């Protein structure tokens, strides 16, 4: 006999933990966020979809969910990622807030917005719709003014919490804030002093002295290890996952847990998610390396439901690699099998049936079809496309008699485009052929 927990999906288990740890509430707040310091890649996306899957699990228990996603665009621009245009010009922008750096592509109002805009567009394709919060706007308009004062007034307790895990203890002069100078716009400042009220004064490298009154916002923000727990309290966050780097002993989650009680709150229910690599690539993805796979890259080759299925069928703590080689065919077959199990067309054990059904439900976009959708085999599609010289519409016509609904036609259109993209960009040579013109 298997226990019921054996067939419970990890997202349902996480949702139950949230309810147990945070109390039975009508609405829960779930959160994720990132610094848009470079291209937001599929490894970063794992945090967002982990939250989305837990959000869906809470909703399936009849709970309302508020899903917030923070763009930490008031963070400092530390390093120019490889592969970005205008490298020399960008180097002159180092140490400014990301929101104040120009867009090297010239399409958006800032470097930060360039990295944000594409993600916001692409996550909607996989049915993820958080409320986006832009931290530079919030800090500059004074949303966190009282929180900044509170942390400055309680800096001794914060220093004690941070020193618990530090080899070199922070001194009494340390303040939990970063300041961007009015003169240069960078965070290269020294001798920060707090007046005990609403002002912080500081010096620049050239000897200039400046003061920021933060009662109504301005060029000041909390340092990351204090900023994160402050926002848990401010937004009343019930669930937020973190990457392997934040989850190490003494990492930002550990110190956050020690700091958030200052606001009489507990840390959110937490799940650690692991790195994602690219098959054949060198280890985990990094925005600064410039060699990254984005959600858009995946959507070029995989249907949106299959992108969701990758994450729904893998526990957050497990590493996995994204493939663009012949494995793509296998993944389409695996997804189609999951779908057939859901609709009772493929017999498996009861335990496996429950597992696959829940994975399929969490992978869905929109309402699940009443009847099994049309499943054009991916390998077969690549052959039909090549016979038709990659003409998608002609290839769709080949399957016309098998289409029973609008959903079937949409599925075929999306899958055919993905197969075409795969053939053009990634398919190994043995999958390619061309049909000779008649003489």
C-alpha positions as CSV (number, residue, x, y, z in Angstrom):
1,X,0.0,0.0,0.0
2,X,1.3,3.4,-0.8
3,X,0.6,6.4,1.4
4,X,-1.5,9.3,0.1
5,X,1.5,11.6,0.4
6,X,3.4,9.4,-2.1
7,X,1.0,10.6,-4.9
8,X,0.7,14.2,-3.7
9,X,2.4,16.7,-6.1
10,X,5.2,18.8,-4.5
11,X,3.2,22.0,-5.2
12,X,0.2,20.6,-3.3
13,X,2.6,19.6,-0.4
14,X,4.0,23.1,-0.4
15,X,0.5,24.7,-0.4
16,X,-0.4,22.5,2.6
17,X,2.7,23.7,4.4
18,X,1.8,27.3,3.7
19,X,-1.7,26.8,5.2
20,X,-0.3,24.9,8.2
21,X,2.5,27.5,8.9
22,X,0.6,30.7,8.1
23,X,-2.8,29.7,9.3
24,X,-6.0,29.1,7.4
25,X,-6.6,32.4,5.6
26,X,-8.8,33.5,2.7
27,X,-5.9,35.0,0.8
28,X,-2.2,34.3,0.7
29,X,0.6,36.4,-0.8
30,X,3.2,34.5,-2.8
31,X,6.3,36.3,-4.1
32,X,9.3,36.1,-6.4
33,X,11.7,38.6,-7.8
34,X,15.1,39.3,-9.4
35,X,17.6,42.0,-10.2
36,X,17.3,42.6,-14.0
37,X,21.1,43.0,-14.3
38,X,21.3,40.9,-17.5
39,X,19.2,38.7,-19.7
40,X,16.7,36.9,-17.5
41,X,17.3,33.3,-18.3
42,X,15.3,30.0,-17.9
43,X,17.1,29.3,-14.6
44,X,15.7,32.6,-13.2
45,X,12.3,31.7,-14.6
46,X,12.3,28.6,-12.4
47,X,11.6,30.8,-9.4
48,X,8.6,32.4,-11.0
49,X,7.0,29.2,-12.2
50,X,7.7,27.5,-8.8
51,X,5.6,30.3,-7.2
52,X,3.0,30.0,-10.0
53,X,2.6,26.2,-9.4
54,X,2.2,26.7,-5.6
55,X,-0.2,29.5,-6.3
56,X,-2.3,27.2,-8.5
57,X,-2.2,24.5,-5.8
58,X,-3.5,27.0,-3.2
59,X,-6.3,28.1,-5.6
60,X,-7.3,24.5,-6.1
61,X,-7.8,24.4,-2.3
62,X,-10.3,27.3,-2.6
63,X,-7.8,30.0,-1.6
64,X,-7.4,33.4,-3.1
65,X,-3.8,34.2,-4.0
66,X,-2.0,37.5,-4.6
67,X,1.2,36.8,-6.7
68,X,3.7,39.6,-6.6
69,X,7.0,39.8,-8.6
70,X,9.6,42.3,-7.7
71,X,12.0,43.8,-10.2
72,X,14.9,44.9,-8.1
73,X,15.9,47.6,-10.6
74,X,17.2,49.9,-7.9
75,X,20.1,47.5,-7.4
76,X,23.6,48.6,-8.5
77,X,24.9,47.9,-12.0
78,X,28.0,45.8,-11.0
79,X,29.2,44.2,-14.2
80,X,28.7,44.5,-18.0
81,X,27.5,41.0,-19.2
82,X,29.4,39.6,-22.2
83,X,27.6,39.8,-25.5
84,X,25.9,43.1,-24.7
85,X,26.3,45.8,-27.3
86,X,28.1,49.1,-26.4
87,X,30.4,47.5,-23.8
88,X,32.7,50.5,-23.4
89,X,29.7,52.9,-22.9
90,X,28.1,50.5,-20.4
91,X,31.3,50.4,-18.4
92,X,31.0,54.1,-17.7
93,X,27.6,53.3,-16.1
94,X,28.9,50.9,-13.5
95,X,27.9,51.5,-9.9
96,X,24.7,53.4,-10.9
97,X,21.2,51.9,-10.2
98,X,20.3,49.6,-13.1
99,X,17.2,51.7,-13.7
100,X,19.4,54.7,-14.6
101,X,21.6,52.8,-17.1
102,X,20.7,53.4,-20.8
103,X,19.3,50.6,-22.9
104,X,22.2,49.5,-25.2
105,X,19.7,48.2,-27.7
106,X,17.9,51.6,-27.9
107,X,14.4,50.1,-27.7
108,X,13.4,50.8,-24.0
109,X,13.7,53.7,-21.6
110,X,16.5,51.9,-19.6
111,X,18.8,48.9,-19.4
112,X,16.5,47.5,-16.6
113,X,13.4,47.9,-18.6
114,X,14.9,46.2,-21.6
115,X,15.5,43.1,-19.5
116,X,12.0,43.3,-17.8
117,X,9.8,43.9,-20.9
118,X,10.7,40.7,-22.8
119,X,10.1,38.6,-19.7
120,X,6.7,40.2,-18.9
121,X,5.6,39.5,-22.5
122,X,6.9,35.9,-22.5
123,X,5.6,34.7,-19.1
124,X,2.1,35.7,-20.2
125,X,2.5,33.1,-23.0
126,X,2.8,30.4,-20.3
127,X,-0.2,31.7,-18.4
128,X,1.7,33.4,-15.6
129,X,0.3,36.8,-14.6
130,X,1.9,38.3,-11.4
131,X,1.5,41.8,-10.2
132,X,4.9,43.4,-11.1
133,X,6.5,45.8,-8.6
134,X,9.3,48.1,-9.7
135,X,11.5,48.7,-6.6
136,X,13.2,51.8,-8.0
137,X,9.8,53.5,-8.2
138,X,8.8,52.4,-4.8
139,X,12.0,53.5,-3.1
140,X,12.1,56.8,-4.9
141,X,8.5,57.8,-4.1
142,X,9.1,57.0,-0.4
143,X,7.0,53.8,-0.1
144,X,9.6,52.4,2.3
145,X,10.6,55.6,4.1
146,X,9.3,54.4,7.5
147,X,10.9,51.0,7.0
148,X,14.3,52.6,6.3
149,X,14.0,54.7,9.5
150,X,13.0,51.6,11.4
151,X,16.0,49.6,10.2
152,X,18.4,52.5,10.9
153,X,16.9,52.8,14.4
154,X,17.4,49.0,15.0
155,X,20.8,48.7,13.3
156,X,22.4,47.1,16.4
157,X,20.0,44.2,16.2
158,X,20.5,43.9,12.5
159,X,24.3,43.9,12.9
160,X,24.0,41.2,15.6
161,X,21.9,39.0,13.2
162,X,24.3,39.5,10.3
163,X,27.4,39.0,12.4
164,X,26.2,35.6,13.4
165,X,27.4,34.2,10.0
166,X,30.2,36.6,9.2
167,X,33.9,35.9,9.5
168,X,34.7,39.6,9.7
169,X,32.1,41.3,12.0
170,X,30.4,44.5,10.9
171,X,31.5,47.5,12.9
172,X,29.3,49.9,14.9
173,X,29.6,52.5,12.1
174,X,28.0,50.2,9.5
175,X,24.5,51.3,8.2
176,X,22.0,48.9,6.5
177,X,21.6,51.3,3.6
178,X,23.2,52.1,0.2
179,X,23.1,55.6,-1.2
180,X,23.5,56.9,-4.7
181,X,25.2,60.3,-4.9
182,X,23.4,63.3,-6.3
183,X,26.6,64.4,-8.1
184,X,27.6,61.2,-9.9
185,X,24.6,58.9,-9.5
186,X,26.8,56.1,-8.2
187,X,27.0,54.2,-4.9
188,X,30.7,55.1,-4.5
189,X,30.2,57.0,-1.2
190,X,31.8,56.8,2.3
191,X,31.4,57.9,5.9
192,X,27.7,57.4,6.0
193,X,26.1,59.0,9.1
194,X,22.5,58.8,10.3
195,X,21.1,61.8,12.2
196,X,18.6,59.8,14.2
197,X,15.7,61.4,12.3
198,X,15.2,61.3,8.5
199,X,18.6,62.2,7.1
200,X,21.8,60.3,6.1
201,X,24.9,62.3,5.2
202,X,27.9,61.0,3.3
203,X,31.1,61.9,1.4
204,X,32.1,61.4,-2.2
205,X,35.6,60.4,-3.4
206,X,36.3,64.0,-4.5
207,X,35.5,65.3,-1.0
208,X,32.0,66.5,-1.8
209,X,29.5,66.2,1.1
210,X,25.9,65.4,0.5
211,X,22.8,64.6,2.6
212,X,19.7,62.7,1.7
213,X,16.4,63.3,3.5
214,X,14.6,60.0,2.9
215,X,11.2,61.0,4.5
216,X,9.7,61.2,1.0
217,X,12.0,58.8,-0.8
218,X,15.2,59.7,-2.7
219,X,18.5,58.2,-3.7
220,X,18.7,55.6,-0.8
221,X,17.8,51.9,-0.4
222,X,18.2,49.1,2.1
223,X,21.0,46.6,1.5
224,X,19.9,43.3,0.1
225,X,20.0,41.2,3.3
226,X,17.8,43.7,5.0
227,X,15.7,44.7,2.0
228,X,14.5,41.1,1.5
229,X,13.1,40.5,5.1
230,X,11.7,44.1,5.1
231,X,9.6,43.3,2.1
232,X,8.5,40.0,3.5
233,X,7.0,42.0,6.3
234,X,5.8,45.0,4.2
235,X,4.0,42.8,1.6
236,X,3.0,40.1,4.2
237,X,4.6,37.4,2.1
238,X,3.4,33.8,3.0
239,X,5.5,31.9,0.4
240,X,8.7,32.7,-1.5
241,X,11.2,30.2,-2.9
242,X,14.9,30.9,-3.2
243,X,17.8,29.6,-5.3
244,X,20.6,27.3,-4.1
245,X,22.9,30.3,-3.5
246,X,20.4,32.0,-1.2
247,X,19.7,28.8,0.7
248,X,23.2,28.0,1.9
249,X,24.0,28.1,5.7
250,X,24.4,31.8,6.5
251,X,22.9,32.8,3.2
252,X,20.4,35.6,2.7
253,X,17.4,33.4,3.7
254,X,19.1,32.4,7.0
255,X,19.9,36.0,7.9
256,X,16.4,37.2,6.7
257,X,14.8,34.7,9.1
258,X,16.7,36.4,12.0
259,X,15.9,39.9,10.9
260,X,12.2,39.7,9.9
261,X,11.0,39.2,13.6
262,X,11.9,42.9,14.2
263,X,8.6,43.5,12.3
264,X,6.8,40.9,14.3
265,X,6.6,38.6,11.3
266,X,7.9,35.1,10.4
267,X,9.9,34.3,7.3
268,X,7.7,33.0,4.4
269,X,7.3,29.2,3.9
270,X,10.3,28.4,1.8
271,X,11.3,26.0,-1.0
272,X,14.8,25.8,-2.4
273,X,15.0,25.5,-6.2
274,X,18.1,24.2,-8.0
275,X,20.0,25.3,-11.0
276,X,19.2,24.6,-14.6
277,X,21.9,23.8,-17.2
278,X,21.8,23.5,-21.0
279,X,22.7,20.0,-22.3
280,X,26.2,20.3,-23.7
281,X,26.8,23.6,-21.9
282,X,29.2,24.4,-19.1
283,X,27.3,24.1,-15.9
284,X,24.7,26.5,-14.6
285,X,23.5,29.5,-16.6
286,X,24.7,33.0,-15.6
287,X,23.5,36.3,-16.9
288,X,27.0,37.8,-16.8
289,X,28.4,35.1,-19.1
290,X,26.1,36.1,-21.9
291,X,25.6,32.4,-22.8
292,X,22.0,31.9,-21.6
293,X,18.8,30.2,-22.7
294,X,15.7,32.4,-22.2
295,X,12.0,31.5,-21.9
296,X,11.6,32.8,-25.4
297,X,14.3,30.4,-26.7
298,X,12.3,27.5,-25.1
299,X,9.0,28.8,-26.5
300,X,10.5,28.8,-30.0
301,X,10.8,25.0,-29.8
302,X,8.5,23.8,-27.1
303,X,4.7,24.4,-26.8
304,X,3.8,26.6,-23.8
305,X,2.2,23.7,-22.0
306,X,5.3,21.6,-22.5
307,X,7.4,24.4,-21.0
308,X,5.1,24.3,-17.9
309,X,5.3,20.5,-17.9
310,X,9.1,20.5,-17.6
311,X,8.7,22.3,-14.2
312,X,5.5,20.7,-13.1
313,X,7.1,17.2,-13.5
314,X,10.4,18.1,-11.8
315,X,10.7,18.8,-8.0
316,X,12.3,22.3,-7.5
317,X,15.3,20.8,-5.7
318,X,16.3,18.6,-8.6
319,X,18.7,19.9,-11.2
320,X,17.8,19.4,-14.9
321,X,19.2,20.3,-18.3
322,X,17.3,22.0,-21.1
323,X,17.8,20.2,-24.5
324,X,17.5,21.4,-28.0
325,X,18.9,18.3,-29.8
326,X,17.1,15.1,-30.7
327,X,15.8,14.9,-27.0
328,X,13.2,17.5,-28.1
329,X,11.3,14.6,-29.9
330,X,11.4,12.5,-26.7
331,X,10.0,15.3,-24.6
332,X,7.1,15.8,-26.9
333,X,6.4,12.1,-26.7
334,X,6.6,12.2,-22.9
335,X,4.2,15.1,-22.7
336,X,1.8,13.4,-25.1
337,X,1.9,10.3,-23.0
338,X,1.1,12.4,-19.9
339,X,-1.9,13.8,-21.8
340,X,-3.1,10.3,-22.8
341,X,-2.8,9.1,-19.2
342,X,-5.0,12.1,-18.1
343,X,-7.7,11.2,-20.6
344,X,-7.5,7.5,-19.8
345,X,-6.1,6.4,-23.1
346,X,-3.0,4.9,-21.7
347,X,-3.1,2.4,-18.8
348,X,-0.7,2.8,-15.9
349,X,-0.7,2.0,-12.2
350,X,-3.1,4.0,-10.0
351,X,-0.2,5.8,-8.3
352,X,1.3,6.8,-11.7
353,X,-2.1,7.8,-13.0
354,X,-2.7,10.2,-10.1
355,X,0.8,11.6,-10.5
356,X,0.5,12.2,-14.2
357,X,-3.0,13.7,-13.9
358,X,-1.8,16.3,-11.4
359,X,1.2,17.2,-13.5
360,X,-1.1,17.6,-16.6
361,X,-3.5,19.8,-14.6
362,X,-0.6,22.1,-13.5
363,X,0.8,22.2,-17.1
364,X,-2.5,23.4,-18.6
365,X,-3.1,26.8,-20.1
366,X,-6.7,27.8,-20.0
367,X,-9.4,25.2,-19.5
368,X,-8.7,21.6,-20.1
369,X,-10.3,20.2,-23.2
370,X,-13.3,17.9,-22.7
371,X,-11.9,15.4,-25.2
372,X,-8.3,14.3,-25.9
373,X,-6.6,17.0,-28.0
374,X,-5.1,16.1,-31.4
375,X,-1.5,14.8,-30.9
376,X,0.5,15.3,-34.1
377,X,3.8,13.4,-33.5
378,X,6.7,15.9,-33.4
379,X,9.0,13.6,-35.5
380,X,6.2,13.0,-38.0
381,X,5.6,16.8,-38.2
382,X,9.2,17.4,-39.1
383,X,8.9,15.1,-42.0
384,X,5.7,16.6,-43.3
385,X,7.2,20.1,-43.0
386,X,10.3,19.1,-45.0
387,X,8.2,17.4,-47.7
388,X,6.3,20.8,-47.9
389,X,9.6,22.8,-47.9
390,X,8.9,24.1,-44.3
391,X,5.6,25.7,-45.4
392,X,3.6,25.6,-42.2
393,X,0.2,26.2,-43.7
394,X,0.6,23.5,-46.4
395,X,1.7,21.1,-43.6
396,X,-1.3,21.9,-41.5
397,X,-3.5,21.1,-44.6
398,X,-2.0,17.6,-44.5
399,X,-3.7,16.9,-41.1
400,X,-7.0,18.7,-42.0
401,X,-9.3,15.7,-41.7
402,X,-8.0,14.8,-38.2
403,X,-8.8,18.2,-36.6
404,X,-12.0,18.1,-34.5
405,X,-11.9,21.5,-32.8
406,X,-10.4,25.0,-32.7
407,X,-8.2,23.7,-29.9
408,X,-6.9,21.0,-32.2
409,X,-6.1,23.5,-35.0
410,X,-4.3,25.9,-32.5
411,X,-2.3,23.0,-31.1
412,X,-1.2,21.9,-34.6
413,X,-0.3,25.5,-35.6
414,X,1.9,26.0,-32.5
415,X,3.5,22.6,-32.7
416,X,4.2,23.0,-36.5
417,X,5.9,26.4,-35.9
418,X,8.0,24.9,-33.1
419,X,9.0,22.0,-35.4
420,X,9.9,24.4,-38.1
421,X,12.1,26.4,-35.7
422,X,13.7,23.3,-34.4
423,X,14.6,22.1,-38.0
424,X,16.0,25.6,-38.9
425,X,18.0,26.2,-35.7
426,X,18.8,22.9,-33.8
427,X,18.0,19.7,-35.5
428,X,20.9,17.3,-36.0
429,X,21.8,16.7,-39.7
430,X,20.3,13.1,-39.7
431,X,16.8,14.6,-39.3
432,X,17.1,16.9,-42.3
433,X,16.3,16.2,-45.9
434,X,15.1,18.1,-48.9
435,X,12.7,17.0,-51.7
436,X,14.0,17.4,-55.2
437,X,12.1,19.5,-57.6
438,X,10.6,17.6,-60.5
439,X,12.6,17.9,-63.7
